[in-house]
Amino acid sequence: MARRLSRFLRKSSKDIVRLLTFSNCPCTMSNAVKWTAEAEALLKEIPFFVRPAARKKIEKFARERELQEITEAVYREAKEQFGRKK
């Protein structure tokens, strides 16, 4: 009985991990924000090791304002806000 349960859990856990990975993928999220080519070019000016965090922060900024697309203007507005000291 324990062996059967162990085998079942091993097989099932792989499927669960796949499902969770797919459901958390940004490409499947309905609130994914699109980037214009100009905004992407500006993002590439940020050092590569900081870029993923900056992208997430800018996308969150856009989502909070219910924006569908990150343009050069949105990018600059976000950058300006993040640069302010609180």
C-alpha positions as CSV (number, residue, x, y, z in Angstrom):
1,M,0.0,0.0,0.0
2,A,2.8,2.5,0.9
3,R,4.6,1.7,-2.3
4,R,1.5,2.4,-4.4
5,L,0.9,5.6,-2.6
6,S,4.6,6.6,-3.0
7,R,4.5,5.9,-6.8
8,F,1.2,7.7,-7.2
9,L,2.6,10.8,-5.4
10,R,5.8,10.8,-7.5
11,K,3.8,10.7,-10.7
12,S,1.2,13.2,-9.6
13,S,3.7,15.6,-8.2
14,K,5.3,16.0,-11.6
15,D,1.9,16.9,-13.2
16,I,1.2,19.3,-10.4
17,V,4.5,21.1,-10.8
18,R,3.9,21.3,-14.6
19,L,0.5,22.8,-14.0
20,L,1.6,25.3,-11.4
21,T,4.5,26.3,-13.7
22,F,2.3,26.8,-16.6
23,S,-0.4,28.7,-14.7
24,N,2.2,31.1,-13.3
25,C,3.7,31.8,-16.7
26,P,3.3,35.5,-17.7
27,C,2.3,34.5,-21.2
28,T,-0.9,32.9,-19.7
29,M,-1.8,35.7,-17.4
30,S,-4.8,37.8,-18.6
31,N,-3.3,40.9,-17.1
32,A,0.0,40.7,-19.1
33,V,1.2,44.1,-20.2
34,K,2.6,44.7,-23.7
35,W,5.8,46.7,-24.3
36,T,6.4,48.9,-27.3
37,A,9.6,48.6,-29.2
38,E,10.7,52.1,-27.9
39,A,10.0,51.1,-24.3
40,E,11.9,47.8,-24.7
41,A,14.9,49.7,-26.1
42,L,14.9,52.0,-23.0
43,L,14.7,48.9,-20.8
44,K,17.8,47.5,-22.5
45,E,19.8,50.5,-21.2
46,I,19.4,49.1,-17.6
47,P,22.1,46.7,-16.6
48,F,21.2,43.1,-17.5
49,F,21.3,41.8,-13.9
50,V,18.8,44.4,-12.7
51,R,16.6,44.3,-15.8
52,P,14.1,41.5,-14.7
53,A,13.4,43.3,-11.5
54,A,13.0,46.6,-13.3
55,R,10.6,45.0,-15.8
56,K,8.4,43.6,-13.1
57,K,8.3,46.9,-11.2
58,I,7.4,48.9,-14.4
59,E,4.7,46.3,-15.3
60,K,3.3,46.5,-11.8
61,F,3.3,50.3,-12.1
62,A,1.3,50.0,-15.4
63,R,-1.2,47.4,-14.1
64,E,-1.9,49.6,-11.0
65,R,-2.9,52.3,-13.5
66,E,-4.9,49.8,-15.6
67,L,-2.7,50.4,-18.6
68,Q,-2.6,47.7,-21.4
69,E,0.7,48.8,-22.9
70,I,4.0,50.2,-21.7
71,T,5.1,53.1,-24.0
72,E,8.1,55.3,-23.8
73,A,6.0,57.8,-21.8
74,V,4.8,55.2,-19.3
75,Y,8.4,54.0,-18.9
76,R,9.7,57.5,-18.2
77,E,6.9,58.2,-15.8
78,A,7.6,55.0,-13.9
79,K,11.3,55.7,-13.8
80,E,10.6,59.2,-12.5
81,Q,8.4,57.9,-9.7
82,F,10.9,55.2,-8.7
83,G,13.7,57.8,-8.6
84,R,11.9,59.9,-6.0
85,K,12.8,59.5,-2.4
86,K,9.9,58.9,0.0
